[in-house]
């Protein structure tokens, strides 16, 4: 078969899953994919590779290549490499990203650009898939077009004649569009007839279904679609559904012998530390829209090097009640203590199948669902397709097929992806769906640690580490679902509830050492979100809500540096902070005012989005941080354009970060007297120079 090298660079498994899908499809198109993670450099050699290269590259952070690609990216950016180093390579690249972030698909773009600089050539155009609107909108057509591009490439190499002997059963010529549509219609009609036949055999519900169907037909034009219900034209359309993913796991449950299980068994990182929570503070009042907590960790007994602007991971479990509900729904509650033994099916059609590394060998069912699986993950279309075959109701089967089909892409986005539906939601919404445990272990990804920004300076607190978070409240996304808290924030809030003192920064209570709850943390890869090396450079900090956290660390750090060097030259520090209400969620109010009073903070601009303006105020107060930036446009432009200053933005990516970016474009355009395009180029230059830095999340 025609071989191509297939490399993936993944952070959370998405790029790997797509690469595996490409590998699965390759065989039916007459190709052989040599599949590897980009970090497995011992298994491939691009310096001598003659086969076409296909890459799937995700993006992490605010635009970084995934951790698995860091070594590769560093190696190809060696400035001593000649410009023809990869002249022999022909490649196609699929980048994954999220347009809510400024550096969209930057992980793939960095590699793509550098490969071309080193002489590599495209045999297939680069794709940029956007998780903000649904990766599949680009991924599926990109994969569909890959096979023709590979075929054309091999033809250009004169490989078609060699192929004729290797593939006596060559693929037929492509069908024209009309024939494709006709076959699609026939296949769909056959499936509908089969579903209708299955429906008739279910005598207990047949009569009621007929009544419901006739009643619904009278009001079909007024019906509203939902997760479990579709309306014309989708409900009457032939469907093109994904291929059924091959099953590959064999699961055996073994009665427990009473072995103890440790969280440490799920930790794959080298530098993971268990530390006590020494203090908890509620920074907001009880009537605030969101509850914000500050936690202090005691790191006196570990070597945990950090500086303001760094972030770290908290390793957290799924909630007990959610795990219990899932086990009950799967009829596995009575086997919660049984240990799970996994093997690869001997007859599986999945190439390169391996036991999931994030499921520790011999762990109990309860432990796996609690500590190993991301049970809140939004099910991918392949997972929905797999669930179809374990759903007995014809109506429910049809709806699951719609949600994973090309024709139902809009419904999938609206009712699954945007609604953040998880497996438990689906099982409650489709009661006749009874998947085996093996299927869940094949499709549920690894439970990921949650990242948090450091909110303190090691110069001020050498043995402590502070971080801040809102307790996330997730409203029910289906009629059967209950109110949920964020996986990590809900767990942390419950841990510290016994010794949490509410309402004011002064009300800080520590937990006794013997009672202090302990959590596992790990450092994250360092990035550029740090104070400038030159302390004389002025900086602008933009951080509404909990986005102010790293800037509190910046200010603490600067205060200690100024104490150590009273005659030093320190640049101005601007802080643009925003919250809803002055008296409810003005985080770190007293501490920020103290920084301003002693001169560490030179300018403090605060906006309140929900407070009504006072009658005696001559000018209405700014509602958002971008409004205050606009009001100080001359000073902002001077810092960035004339004084070689830095601007840091931390917080919400979806709205705030975009609005701030647009405002900066307007400010530069106005104050520098240039058009919008030139202003955008100026901002791009600031980013390249690491003077416009973001730590944002969605």
Order of alpha helices (4+ residues) and beta strands (2+ residues): beta-alpha-beta-beta-beta-beta-alpha-beta-alpha-beta-beta-alpha-alpha-alpha-alpha-beta-beta-beta-beta-alpha-beta-alpha-alpha-alpha-alpha-alpha-alpha-beta-beta-beta-beta-alpha-beta-beta-beta-alpha-beta-alpha-beta-alpha-alpha-beta-alpha-alpha-beta
